[in-house]
Amino acid sequence: MGAREQGLPERLSPGPDLPRHVMIWEVGPRDGLQNEAATVPVEVKLEFLARLAAAGLTTLETTSFVHPKWVPQLADAEQLLAELDRVDGVRYPVLVPNARGLDRAVAAGVSDIAVFASATESFARRNLNSTFDEQFAMFEPVVGKARAEGMAVRGYLSMCFGDPWEGAVPPEQVVDAGVRLLDAGCWQLSLGDTIGVATPGQVDRLVDAFAARGVDVGVLAVHFHDTYGQALSNTLAALRRGVATVDASAGGLGGCPYAESATGNLATEDLVWMLDGLGVTHGVDLDAWWPPAHGWPSSSASPARRGSSPPSAGESASFPVNPGTTIRATTSELQLGPVHRRRESAVTDHREEVEQLLAEYRRSREQLADVQQRITAISESVSSADGLITATVGGRGVLTDLTIDDDAYQRYRPRELAAQIVRLTGEATAKAFTAPARCSRPHCRAAPTRRPCCSAPPT
């Protein structure tokens, strides 16, 4: 019997310091999918949006009109909106980076948009190619024109709690940036913990700083990433300060292409579970989201970080590997050898993750067992690579070397990295299986095909 069938979570009466209702701003279709390594087909996105609406979510951030060169995963924005079957009572906002993006949104018949700014100079330069002040000069005419078109404009503010280049961000600096977005005409301001370093105390301090500047807390929303498992606790802190709009992403999908340390968003299902337990309404049908007969898997606490069950045949395993680590395999065990890394910490500082990796890798090898059983002998190593990951298969189809470049951790999220490792290992094994066996004789090894003298197993 699943937890839902047992009446869990137990619903309590909301305390006096909590809102009675929370509006969930679902960002999965946009913020979640923009960081996927592979482009998701339009029909899959449409089904995703339909299921989210069917579960009761009333705000679905659908896509972005950013240039396809920078976010190719969302290059189908016009097609997606043209084919979208809108549900009555559901809003479908889109992200607009500049005047050109706004023109595209107007042409597509969009009624809700969002603009985004940075609370720090460093991220403004990397994400917007502008200075801290220049970004506002860019957004103000966009917001003005959007409002003239009758659009509602939301403002996103990134790096509100910590910046990977500048460190901790002073609350006063965040408030200054946020007030400029509100003064420009944004009806709501979403405070983003872009790299997931916030703690509840910081959340309290920042919301209080906005209130001290005369900003109505009711216009604030929060957007937390779950890098250190703090997203739910940070959300609860914001709710107790009067915030009643929370950004979340189905399955915890998400990240930021321009902030490599950003991990997945707060998972919508985890947020709904917590709100149910607090007695705070939200309008989402948890049973429609996940069948009652099942347990409730935590998406924020992803397998890539906190352990996972063995994969079934054909599924990809999760590899919580660390940057700068070369994985070497033999027929019996895996050995880890440190290579050059940007981080100073040794592999032993990540013992739990390394042990998890070893266990998951052993399981993934079972998926290749049927192929390996048919390989009698392979005299040469065969590699498969994508430029960042190289998988090498040696004698008898055994993975002998797996090299992961540091840049792979910028391109792939943990689960994507896992899938790519399994795919490349499979490709290398397939190449090894189809490679013509040759003996060690010089004239034979140079021949393009098997020669008569190779009837015996190669040496």
DRENDO-1510 file (C-alpha; in Angstrom, 1 decimal, always signed):
<recs>
REC; n; res; u; v; w
REC; 1; MET; +0.0; +0.0; +0.0 .
REC; 2; GLY; +1.4; +3.4; -1.0 .
REC; 3; ALA; +1.7; +6.4; +1.2 .
REC; 4; ARG; -1.2; +8.2; -0.5 .
REC; 5; GLU; -3.5; +5.2; +0.1 .
REC; 6; GLN; -2.6; +5.5; +3.8 .
REC; 7; GLY; -3.7; +9.1; +3.9 .
REC; 8; LEU; -0.3; +10.6; +3.9 .
REC; 9; PRO; +1.0; +13.2; +4.3 .
REC; 10; GLU; -1.1; +14.0; +7.3 .
REC; 11; ARG; -2.8; +17.4; +6.8 .
REC; 12; LEU; -2.4; +19.9; +9.6 .
REC; 13; SER; -4.0; +23.2; +10.0 .
REC; 14; PRO; -1.8; +26.0; +8.7 .
REC; 15; GLY; -0.1; +28.1; +11.4 .
REC; 16; PRO; -0.8; +31.8; +11.7 .
REC; 17; ASP; +2.5; +32.6; +10.0 .
REC; 18; LEU; +1.7; +30.7; +6.8 .
REC; 19; PRO; -0.4; +31.8; +3.8 .
REC; 20; ARG; -3.7; +29.9; +3.3 .
REC; 21; HIS; -3.0; +29.4; -0.4 .
REC; 22; VAL; +0.2; +29.2; -2.4 .
REC; 23; MET; +0.4; +29.8; -6.2 .
REC; 24; ILE; +2.9; +27.4; -7.8 .
REC; 25; TRP; +4.6; +28.9; -10.8 .
REC; 26; GLU; +5.6; +25.8; -12.8 .
REC; 27; VAL; +8.9; +26.5; -14.7 .
REC; 28; GLY; +9.7; +22.9; -15.9 .
REC; 29; PRO; +8.7; +23.4; -19.6 .
REC; 30; ARG; +11.1; +26.4; -19.9 .
REC; 31; ASP; +13.7; +26.5; -17.1 .
REC; 32; GLY; +13.6; +22.7; -16.8 .
REC; 33; LEU; +14.0; +21.8; -20.5 .
REC; 34; GLN; +16.5; +24.6; -21.4 .
REC; 35; ASN; +19.3; +22.7; -19.7 .
REC; 36; GLU; +18.7; +19.3; -21.2 .
REC; 37; ALA; +21.6; +18.0; -23.3 .
REC; 38; ALA; +19.3; +16.8; -26.1 .
REC; 39; THR; +16.5; +18.7; -27.7 .
REC; 40; VAL; +13.0; +17.5; -26.6 .
REC; 41; PRO; +10.6; +17.1; -29.5 .
REC; 42; VAL; +7.6; +19.5; -29.7 .
REC; 43; GLU; +5.1; +16.7; -29.3 .
REC; 44; VAL; +6.7; +15.7; -26.1 .
REC; 45; LYS; +6.7; +19.2; -24.8 .
REC; 46; LEU; +3.0; +19.6; -25.7 .
REC; 47; GLU; +2.2; +16.4; -23.8 .
REC; 48; PHE; +4.2; +17.6; -20.8 .
REC; 49; LEU; +2.3; +20.9; -20.7 .
REC; 50; ALA; -1.0; +19.0; -21.1 .
REC; 51; ARG; -0.3; +16.7; -18.1 .
REC; 52; LEU; +0.9; +19.6; -15.9 .
REC; 53; ALA; -2.4; +21.4; -16.6 .
REC; 54; ALA; -4.4; +18.3; -16.0 .
REC; 55; ALA; -2.7; +18.0; -12.6 .
REC; 56; GLY; -4.1; +21.4; -11.6 .
REC; 57; LEU; -1.2; +23.8; -12.2 .
REC; 58; THR; -2.5; +27.1; -13.4 .
REC; 59; THR; +0.7; +28.9; -14.4 .
REC; 60; LEU; +3.0; +27.0; -16.8 .
REC; 61; GLU; +6.1; +28.9; -18.0 .
REC; 62; THR; +6.0; +27.5; -21.5 .
REC; 63; THR; +9.2; +28.5; -23.4 .
REC; 64; SER; +11.6; +31.4; -24.1 .
REC; 65; PHE; +12.2; +33.7; -27.1 .
REC; 66; VAL; +15.9; +33.7; -26.5 .
REC; 67; HIS; +18.1; +33.4; -29.7 .
REC; 68; PRO; +18.3; +29.7; -30.7 .
REC; 69; LYS; +22.1; +30.0; -30.9 .
REC; 70; TRP; +22.2; +30.4; -27.1 .
REC; 71; VAL; +19.5; +28.0; -26.0 .
REC; 72; PRO; +18.9; +25.6; -28.9 .
REC; 73; GLN; +16.6; +23.5; -26.8 .
REC; 74; LEU; +13.9; +26.2; -27.0 .
REC; 75; ALA; +14.4; +27.1; -30.7 .
REC; 76; ASP; +10.9; +25.7; -31.4 .
REC; 77; ALA; +9.1; +28.4; -29.4 .
REC; 78; GLU; +6.8; +29.6; -32.2 .
REC; 79; GLN; +5.9; +26.1; -33.3 .
REC; 80; LEU; +5.2; +25.1; -29.7 .
REC; 81; LEU; +2.9; +28.0; -29.0 .
REC; 82; ALA; +1.1; +27.6; -32.4 .
REC; 83; GLU; +0.3; +24.0; -31.6 .
REC; 84; LEU; -0.4; +24.4; -27.9 .
REC; 85; ASP; -4.0; +23.4; -26.8 .
REC; 86; ARG; -4.6; +26.1; -24.1 .
REC; 87; VAL; -6.7; +25.2; -21.1 .
REC; 88; ASP; -9.1; +27.7; -19.7 .
REC; 89; GLY; -7.9; +29.3; -16.5 .
REC; 90; VAL; -4.2; +28.4; -17.2 .
REC; 91; ARG; -1.6; +31.0; -18.0 .
REC; 92; TYR; +1.2; +30.3; -20.3 .
REC; 93; PRO; +3.9; +33.0; -19.8 .
REC; 94; VAL; +7.2; +33.0; -21.8 .
REC; 95; LEU; +10.6; +34.4; -21.1 .
REC; 96; VAL; +11.7; +37.4; -23.2 .
REC; 97; PRO; +15.3; +38.5; -23.2 .
REC; 98; ASN; +15.2; +41.6; -25.3 .
REC; 99; ALA; +13.2; +43.7; -27.8 .
REC; 100; ARG; +13.6; +41.1; -30.5 .
REC; 101; GLY; +12.2; +38.5; -28.2 .
REC; 102; LEU; +9.3; +40.7; -27.3 .
REC; 103; ASP; +8.4; +41.1; -31.0 .
REC; 104; ARG; +8.4; +37.4; -31.4 .
REC; 105; ALA; +6.1; +37.0; -28.3 .
REC; 106; VAL; +3.7; +39.7; -29.7 .
REC; 107; ALA; +3.5; +37.9; -33.0 .
REC; 108; ALA; +2.8; +34.6; -31.2 .
REC; 109; GLY; -0.1; +36.1; -29.3 .
REC; 110; VAL; +1.4; +35.8; -25.9 .
REC; 111; SER; -0.3; +37.6; -23.0 .
REC; 112; ASP; +2.2; +37.0; -20.2 .
REC; 113; ILE; +6.0; +37.5; -20.4 .
REC; 114; ALA; +8.9; +37.5; -18.0 .
REC; 115; VAL; +12.2; +39.4; -18.2 .
REC; 116; PHE; +15.3; +38.6; -16.2 .
REC; 117; ALA; +18.1; +40.6; -14.6 .
REC; 118; SER; +21.1; +39.9; -12.4 .
REC; 119; ALA; +21.8; +41.1; -8.9 .
REC; 120; THR; +25.5; +41.0; -9.6 .
REC; 121; GLU; +27.8; +42.6; -12.1 .
REC; 122; SER; +29.6; +39.3; -13.0 .
REC; 123; PHE; +26.5; +37.3; -13.9 .
REC; 124; ALA; +25.1; +40.3; -15.8 .
REC; 125; ARG; +28.2; +40.2; -18.0 .
REC; 126; ARG; +28.1; +36.4; -18.5 .
REC; 127; ASN; +24.4; +35.9; -18.9 .
REC; 128; LEU; +23.3; +39.2; -20.6 .
REC; 129; ASN; +26.6; +40.5; -22.0 .
REC; 130; SER; +26.0; +43.8; -20.3 .
REC; 131; THR; +27.0; +45.6; -17.2 .
REC; 132; PHE; +24.8; +45.8; -14.1 .
REC; 133; ASP; +23.4; +49.2; -15.1 .
REC; 134; GLU; +23.2; +48.5; -18.8 .
REC; 135; GLN; +20.8; +45.5; -18.2 .
REC; 136; PHE; +18.1; +47.8; -16.8 .
REC; 137; ALA; +18.5; +50.2; -19.8 .
REC; 138; MET; +17.9; +47.2; -22.0 .
REC; 139; PHE; +14.8; +45.9; -20.1 .
REC; 140; GLU; +12.9; +49.2; -19.4 .
REC; 141; PRO; +11.8; +49.8; -22.9 .
REC; 142; VAL; +10.9; +46.1; -23.3 .
REC; 143; VAL; +8.7; +46.2; -20.2 .
REC; 144; GLY; +7.1; +49.5; -21.3 .
REC; 145; LYS; +6.2; +48.2; -24.8 .
REC; 146; ALA; +4.9; +44.9; -23.3 .
REC; 147; ARG; +2.6; +46.7; -21.0 .
REC; 148; ALA; +1.4; +48.9; -23.8 .
REC; 149; GLU; +0.5; +45.7; -25.6 .
REC; 150; GLY; -1.6; +44.7; -22.6 .
REC; 151; MET; +0.9; +42.0; -21.4 .
REC; 152; ALA; +1.6; +41.2; -17.8 .
REC; 153; VAL; +5.3; +41.3; -17.1 .
REC; 154; ARG; +7.1; +39.4; -14.4 .
REC; 155; GLY; +10.7; +40.1; -13.3 .
REC; 156; TYR; +13.3; +37.5; -12.5 .
REC; 157; LEU; +16.3; +38.4; -10.5 .
REC; 158; SER; +19.3; +36.0; -10.5 .
REC; 159; MET; +22.1; +35.5; -8.0 .
REC; 160; CYS; +20.1; +36.9; -5.0 .
REC; 161; PHE; +22.0; +34.9; -2.4 .
REC; 162; GLY; +25.4; +33.9; -3.8 .
REC; 163; ASP; +27.4; +34.4; -7.0 .
REC; 164; PRO; +30.1; +31.9; -8.1 .
REC; 165; TRP; +32.4; +34.7; -9.1 .
REC; 166; GLU; +31.6; +37.3; -6.3 .
REC; 167; GLY; +30.6; +35.1; -3.4 .
REC; 168; ALA; +27.9; +36.3; -1.0 .
REC; 169; VAL; +25.6; +39.0; -2.3 .
REC; 170; PRO; +24.7; +41.9; +0.0 .
REC; 171; PRO; +20.9; +42.1; +0.6 .
REC; 172; GLU; +20.9; +45.9; -0.1 .
REC; 173; GLN; +22.4; +45.2; -3.6 .
REC; 174; VAL; +19.6; +42.7; -4.3 .
REC; 175; VAL; +16.9; +45.0; -3.1 .
REC; 176; ASP; +18.3; +47.9; -5.3 .
REC; 177; ALA; +18.1; +45.7; -8.4 .
REC; 178; GLY; +14.7; +44.3; -7.5 .
REC; 179; VAL; +13.2; +47.7; -6.9 .
REC; 180; ARG; +14.4; +48.8; -10.3 .
REC; 181; LEU; +12.6; +45.9; -12.0 .
REC; 182; LEU; +9.4; +46.7; -10.0 .
REC; 183; ASP; +9.7; +50.4; -10.8 .
REC; 184; ALA; +10.0; +49.5; -14.5 .
REC; 185; GLY; +6.6; +48.0; -14.4 .
REC; 186; CYS; +7.0; +44.3; -13.4 .
REC; 187; TRP; +3.9; +43.1; -11.4 .
REC; 188; GLN; +5.9; +40.4; -9.6 .
REC; 189; LEU; +9.5; +39.8; -8.7 .
REC; 190; SER; +11.0; +36.3; -8.5 .
REC; 191; LEU; +14.1; +36.1; -6.3 .
REC; 192; GLY; +16.4; +33.5; -7.6 .
REC; 193; ASP; +18.9; +31.3; -5.7 .
REC; 194; THR; +20.6; +30.5; -9.0 .
REC; 195; ILE; +23.3; +28.3; -7.7 .
REC; 196; GLY; +21.4; +26.9; -4.7 .
REC; 197; VAL; +23.5; +28.2; -1.9 .
REC; 198; ALA; +20.8; +30.0; +0.1 .
REC; 199; THR; +19.9; +29.1; +3.7 .
REC; 200; PRO; +16.7; +29.9; +5.6 .
REC; 201; GLY; +18.4; +32.7; +7.6 .
REC; 202; GLN; +19.4; +34.4; +4.4 .
REC; 203; VAL; +15.9; +34.1; +3.0 .
REC; 204; ASP; +14.5; +35.8; +6.2 .
REC; 205; ARG; +17.0; +38.6; +5.9 .
REC; 206; LEU; +16.4; +39.3; +2.3 .
REC; 207; VAL; +12.6; +39.3; +2.5 .
REC; 208; ASP; +12.8; +41.6; +5.5 .
REC; 209; ALA; +15.1; +43.9; +3.6 .
REC; 210; PHE; +12.6; +44.3; +0.8 .
REC; 211; ALA; +9.8; +45.0; +3.3 .
REC; 212; ALA; +12.0; +47.6; +5.0 .
REC; 213; ARG; +12.3; +49.4; +1.6 .
REC; 214; GLY; +8.5; +49.6; +1.4 .
REC; 215; VAL; +8.0; +46.7; -1.0 .
REC; 216; ASP; +4.8; +44.7; -0.5 .
REC; 217; VAL; +5.9; +41.1; +0.2 .
REC; 218; GLY; +2.9; +40.0; -1.8 .
REC; 219; VAL; +4.6; +40.9; -5.0 .
REC; 220; LEU; +7.6; +38.7; -4.2 .
REC; 221; ALA; +8.1; +35.1; -5.4 .
REC; 222; VAL; +11.0; +32.7; -4.7 .
REC; 223; HIS; +12.9; +30.5; -7.0 .
REC; 224; PHE; +15.2; +28.0; -5.3 .
REC; 225; HIS; +17.7; +25.5; -6.7 .
REC; 226; ASP; +18.4; +22.4; -4.6 .
REC; 227; THR; +22.2; +22.1; -4.8 .
REC; 228; TYR; +22.6; +21.6; -1.1 .
REC; 229; GLY; +19.2; +20.2; -0.3 .
REC; 230; GLN; +17.9; +23.5; +1.1 .
REC; 231; ALA; +15.2; +24.3; -1.4 .
REC; 232; LEU; +12.2; +23.1; +0.7 .
REC; 233; SER; +13.5; +24.7; +4.0 .
REC; 234; ASN; +14.2; +28.0; +2.1 .
REC; 235; THR; +10.7; +27.9; +0.7 .
REC; 236; LEU; +9.2; +27.4; +4.2 .
REC; 237; ALA; +11.2; +30.3; +5.5 .
REC; 238; ALA; +9.8; +32.5; +2.6 .
REC; 239; LEU; +6.3; +31.4; +3.3 .
REC; 240; ARG; +6.6; +32.3; +6.9 .
REC; 241; ARG; +7.7; +35.8; +5.8 .
REC; 242; GLY; +4.5; +36.2; +3.8 .
REC; 243; VAL; +5.6; +35.1; +0.3 .
REC; 244; ALA; +2.8; +33.2; -1.4 .
REC; 245; THR; +4.2; +32.4; -4.9 .
REC; 246; VAL; +6.8; +29.7; -5.3 .
REC; 247; ASP; +8.6; +28.6; -8.5 .
REC; 248; ALA; +9.0; +24.9; -9.0 .
REC; 249; SER; +9.9; +22.4; -11.7 .
REC; 250; ALA; +8.3; +19.0; -12.3 .
REC; 251; GLY; +10.8; +16.3; -11.5 .
REC; 252; GLY; +13.3; +18.9; -10.2 .
REC; 253; LEU; +14.4; +19.6; -13.8 .
REC; 254; GLY; +16.5; +22.6; -14.4 .
REC; 255; GLY; +19.7; +24.5; -14.1 .
REC; 256; CYS; +21.3; +27.5; -15.8 .
REC; 257; PRO; +23.4; +27.2; -19.0 .
REC; 258; TYR; +25.5; +30.2; -17.8 .
REC; 259; ALA; +26.1; +29.1; -14.2 .
REC; 260; GLU; +27.8; +25.8; -14.1 .
REC; 261; SER; +27.2; +25.2; -10.4 .
REC; 262; ALA; +23.5; +25.5; -10.8 .
REC; 263; THR; +21.6; +22.2; -10.3 .
REC; 264; GLY; +18.0; +21.3; -10.5 .
REC; 265; ASN; +15.1; +23.4; -9.3 .
REC; 266; LEU; +12.9; +22.7; -6.3 .
REC; 267; ALA; +10.7; +19.7; -7.5 .
REC; 268; THR; +7.0; +20.6; -7.9 .
REC; 269; GLU; +5.9; +17.3; -6.4 .
REC; 270; ASP; +8.1; +17.8; -3.3 .
REC; 271; LEU; +6.7; +21.3; -2.8 .
REC; 272; VAL; +3.1; +19.9; -3.1 .
REC; 273; TRP; +3.8; +17.2; -0.6 .
REC; 274; MET; +5.1; +19.8; +1.9 .
REC; 275; LEU; +2.2; +22.1; +1.3 .
REC; 276; ASP; -0.3; +19.3; +1.8 .
REC; 277; GLY; +1.2; +18.4; +5.1 .
REC; 278; LEU; +1.1; +22.1; +6.2 .
REC; 279; GLY; -2.5; +22.4; +5.2 .
REC; 280; VAL; -1.8; +25.1; +2.7 .
REC; 281; THR; -3.9; +24.9; -0.5 .
REC; 282; HIS; -2.4; +25.0; -3.9 .
REC; 283; GLY; -4.8; +23.5; -6.4 .
REC; 284; VAL; -2.6; +20.6; -7.6 .
REC; 285; ASP; -4.0; +17.0; -7.5 .
REC; 286; LEU; -1.2; +14.9; -6.1 .
REC; 287; ASP; -2.9; +11.7; -7.1 .
REC; 288; ALA; -3.2; +12.8; -10.7 .
REC; 289; TRP; +0.5; +13.6; -10.6 .
REC; 290; TRP; +1.6; +10.2; -9.2 .
REC; 291; PRO; -0.5; +7.0; -8.9 .
REC; 292; PRO; -1.6; +6.4; -5.3 .
REC; 293; ALA; -0.4; +2.8; -5.5 .
REC; 294; HIS; +3.1; +4.0; -5.7 .
REC; 295; GLY; +5.3; +5.4; -3.0 .
REC; 296; TRP; +6.4; +8.9; -3.3 .
REC; 297; PRO; +9.9; +9.3; -4.8 .
REC; 298; SER; +11.7; +12.5; -4.0 .
REC; 299; SER; +12.8; +14.3; -7.1 .
REC; 300; SER; +14.8; +17.0; -5.3 .
REC; 301; ALA; +16.7; +14.3; -3.5 .
REC; 302; SER; +17.7; +12.9; -6.9 .
REC; 303; PRO; +19.4; +9.5; -7.3 .
REC; 304; ALA; +22.4; +11.3; -8.7 .
REC; 305; ARG; +23.1; +12.9; -5.3 .
REC; 306; ARG; +21.5; +10.6; -2.7 .
REC; 307; GLY; +21.5; +7.1; -4.0 .
REC; 308; SER; +19.2; +5.2; -6.4 .
REC; 309; SER; +17.7; +1.8; -7.0 .
REC; 310; PRO; +19.3; -0.6; -9.5 .
REC; 311; PRO; +18.3; +0.2; -13.1 .
REC; 312; SER; +16.2; -2.1; -15.1 .
REC; 313; ALA; +17.4; -3.6; -18.4 .
REC; 314; GLY; +17.7; -0.8; -21.0 .
REC; 315; GLU; +17.6; +2.0; -18.5 .
REC; 316; SER; +20.5; +4.4; -17.8 .
REC; 317; ALA; +22.2; +4.3; -14.5 .
REC; 318; SER; +23.1; +7.5; -12.5 .
REC; 319; PHE; +26.7; +8.3; -12.0 .
REC; 320; PRO; +27.4; +10.8; -9.2 .
REC; 321; VAL; +31.0; +11.4; -10.4 .
REC; 322; ASN; +33.2; +14.2; -9.5 .
REC; 323; PRO; +35.0; +16.7; -11.8 .
REC; 324; GLY; +38.6; +15.8; -12.6 .
REC; 325; THR; +38.3; +12.0; -12.0 .
REC; 326; THR; +39.4; +9.3; -14.4 .
REC; 327; ILE; +37.6; +6.0; -13.9 .
REC; 328; ARG; +39.6; +2.8; -14.8 .
REC; 329; ALA; +37.9; -0.6; -15.0 .
REC; 330; THR; +39.3; -4.1; -14.9 .
REC; 331; THR; +37.4; -7.4; -15.0 .
REC; 332; SER; +37.0; -7.5; -11.3 .
REC; 333; GLU; +36.9; -3.9; -9.8 .
REC; 334; LEU; +37.2; -0.3; -10.6 .
REC; 335; GLN; +40.1; +1.9; -9.5 .
REC; 336; LEU; +39.9; +5.6; -9.3 .
REC; 337; GLY; +42.9; +7.7; -10.2 .
REC; 338; PRO; +42.9; +11.5; -9.7 .
REC; 339; VAL; +43.8; +13.7; -12.6 .
REC; 340; HIS; +44.1; +17.5; -12.9 .
REC; 341; ARG; +41.1; +19.2; -11.5 .
REC; 342; ARG; +39.9; +22.7; -10.7 .
REC; 343; ARG; +38.8; +21.7; -7.3 .
REC; 344; GLU; +41.5; +21.0; -4.7 .
REC; 345; SER; +39.6; +18.3; -2.8 .
REC; 346; ALA; +40.8; +14.7; -3.2 .
REC; 347; VAL; +38.6; +11.8; -4.2 .
REC; 348; THR; +38.6; +10.6; -0.6 .
REC; 349; ASP; +36.6; +13.8; +0.3 .
REC; 350; HIS; +33.8; +12.4; -1.8 .
REC; 351; ARG; +33.9; +8.8; -0.6 .
REC; 352; GLU; +30.1; +8.4; -0.5 .
REC; 353; GLU; +29.7; +9.6; -4.0 .
REC; 354; VAL; +32.6; +7.4; -5.3 .
REC; 355; GLU; +31.2; +4.3; -3.6 .
REC; 356; GLN; +27.8; +5.1; -5.2 .
REC; 357; LEU; +29.5; +5.4; -8.6 .
REC; 358; LEU; +31.1; +2.0; -8.2 .
REC; 359; ALA; +27.8; +0.3; -7.3 .
REC; 360; GLU; +26.0; +2.0; -10.2 .
REC; 361; TYR; +28.7; +1.1; -12.7 .
REC; 362; ARG; +28.6; -2.5; -11.7 .
REC; 363; ARG; +24.9; -2.6; -12.3 .
REC; 364; SER; +25.2; -0.9; -15.7 .
REC; 365; ARG; +27.7; -3.5; -16.8 .
REC; 366; GLU; +25.0; -6.1; -16.4 .
REC; 367; GLN; +23.1; -4.4; -19.2 .
REC; 368; LEU; +25.9; -5.3; -21.6 .
REC; 369; ALA; +26.3; -8.9; -20.4 .
REC; 370; ASP; +24.4; -10.4; -23.3 .
REC; 371; VAL; +26.7; -8.8; -25.8 .
REC; 372; GLN; +29.9; -9.6; -23.8 .
REC; 373; GLN; +29.0; -13.3; -23.7 .
REC; 374; ARG; +29.2; -13.4; -27.4 .
REC; 375; ILE; +32.6; -11.9; -27.7 .
REC; 376; THR; +35.2; -14.6; -27.8 .
REC; 377; ALA; +38.3; -12.4; -28.0 .
REC; 378; ILE; +39.3; -8.9; -29.0 .
REC; 379; SER; +43.0; -8.1; -29.7 .
REC; 380; GLU; +42.7; -4.3; -29.9 .
REC; 381; SER; +41.1; -1.7; -27.7 .
REC; 382; VAL; +38.2; +0.2; -29.2 .
REC; 383; SER; +37.1; +3.6; -28.1 .
REC; 384; SER; +34.0; +5.7; -28.4 .
REC; 385; ALA; +34.0; +9.4; -27.5 .
REC; 386; ASP; +31.9; +12.6; -27.8 .
REC; 387; GLY; +34.7; +15.0; -27.2 .
REC; 388; LEU; +34.3; +15.2; -23.5 .
REC; 389; ILE; +33.9; +11.6; -22.5 .
REC; 390; THR; +35.9; +8.6; -23.8 .
REC; 391; ALA; +35.0; +5.0; -23.2 .
REC; 392; THR; +37.5; +2.4; -24.2 .
REC; 393; VAL; +36.7; -1.3; -24.4 .
REC; 394; GLY; +39.5; -3.9; -24.4 .
REC; 395; GLY; +39.9; -7.6; -24.4 .
REC; 396; ARG; +36.7; -9.7; -24.1 .
REC; 397; GLY; +34.5; -6.6; -24.2 .
REC; 398; VAL; +35.6; -5.2; -20.8 .
REC; 399; LEU; +35.6; -1.5; -20.2 .
REC; 400; THR; +39.3; -0.6; -19.6 .
REC; 401; ASP; +39.2; +3.2; -19.5 .
REC; 402; LEU; +36.6; +5.8; -19.0 .
REC; 403; THR; +37.9; +9.4; -19.1 .
REC; 404; ILE; +35.6; +12.3; -18.2 .
REC; 405; ASP; +36.8; +15.8; -19.1 .
REC; 406; ASP; +36.1; +18.6; -16.6 .
REC; 407; ASP; +34.0; +20.4; -19.3 .
REC; 408; ALA; +31.6; +17.5; -19.3 .
REC; 409; TYR; +30.2; +18.8; -16.0 .
REC; 410; GLN; +29.3; +22.0; -17.7 .
REC; 411; ARG; +27.5; +20.4; -20.6 .
REC; 412; TYR; +25.7; +17.6; -18.8 .
REC; 413; ARG; +23.6; +17.4; -15.7 .
REC; 414; PRO; +24.3; +14.2; -13.5 .
REC; 415; ARG; +21.6; +12.1; -15.1 .
REC; 416; GLU; +22.5; +13.2; -18.6 .
REC; 417; LEU; +26.2; +12.4; -17.9 .
REC; 418; ALA; +25.1; +9.0; -16.7 .
REC; 419; ALA; +23.1; +8.3; -19.9 .
REC; 420; GLN; +26.0; +9.5; -22.1 .
REC; 421; ILE; +28.5; +7.2; -20.3 .
REC; 422; VAL; +26.2; +4.2; -20.8 .
REC; 423; ARG; +25.6; +5.1; -24.4 .
REC; 424; LEU; +29.3; +5.5; -25.2 .
REC; 425; THR; +30.2; +2.3; -23.4 .
REC; 426; GLY; +27.6; +0.5; -25.4 .
REC; 427; GLU; +28.9; +2.0; -28.7 .
REC; 428; ALA; +32.5; +1.0; -27.9 .
REC; 429; THR; +31.4; -2.6; -27.0 .
REC; 430; ALA; +29.4; -2.8; -30.2 .
REC; 431; LYS; +32.4; -1.7; -32.2 .
REC; 432; ALA; +34.6; -4.2; -30.4 .
REC; 433; PHE; +32.1; -7.0; -31.2 .
REC; 434; THR; +32.0; -6.2; -34.9 .
REC; 435; ALA; +35.7; -5.6; -35.2 .
REC; 436; PRO; +37.5; -8.4; -37.2 .
REC; 437; ALA; +39.7; -10.4; -35.0 .
REC; 438; ARG; +43.3; -10.7; -36.0 .
REC; 439; CYS; +46.2; -12.7; -34.8 .
REC; 440; SER; +49.5; -11.1; -33.7 .
REC; 441; ARG; +51.4; -12.0; -36.9 .
REC; 442; PRO; +52.7; -8.7; -38.5 .
REC; 443; HIS; +51.2; -9.4; -42.0 .
REC; 444; CYS; +47.9; -10.4; -40.3 .
REC; 445; ARG; +47.6; -7.4; -38.1 .
REC; 446; ALA; +48.1; -5.1; -41.1 .
REC; 447; ALA; +45.4; -6.8; -43.1 .
REC; 448; PRO; +42.0; -5.0; -43.4 .
REC; 449; THR; +40.1; -8.3; -42.9 .
REC; 450; ARG; +40.6; -11.8; -41.3 .
REC; 451; ARG; +43.1; -13.9; -43.1 .
REC; 452; PRO; +43.1; -17.8; -43.3 .
REC; 453; CYS; +45.8; -18.0; -40.6 .
REC; 454; CYS; +43.4; -16.4; -38.1 .
REC; 455; SER; +41.2; -19.4; -37.7 .
REC; 456; ALA; +42.7; -19.8; -34.2 .
REC; 457; PRO; +41.8; -17.3; -31.5 .
REC; 458; PRO; +44.0; -14.2; -31.7 .
REC; 459; THR; +46.9; -13.9; -29.3 .
</recs>
